[in-house]
Amino acid sequence: MAEKILTRKAIAYELGVSERTVSRHFKEGRLPGAFKLGGGTSPIRMREADLKKISSDSRSKR
């Protein structure tokens, strides 16, 4: 089964933040597992499994 890769919009929706916040967090290194497929203007992507790890980690810290 293929891994599901999420777009910046889907990442933002799952985290409950704006797409701009996702971009800022990516630039700051606060989204481990997020990547770009090409150069500086390519879109941000993230594996669904990596996003779930971040989501569960942030919930457990509350």
PyMOL commands that set and color helices and strands:
alter all, ss='L'
color gray80, all
select helices_A, chain A and resi 8-15+19-27+48-60
alter helices_A, ss='H'
color red, helices_A
select strands_A, chain A and resi 5-7+35-36+44-47
alter strands_A, ss='S'
color yellow, strands_A
deselect
rebuild
show_as cartoon
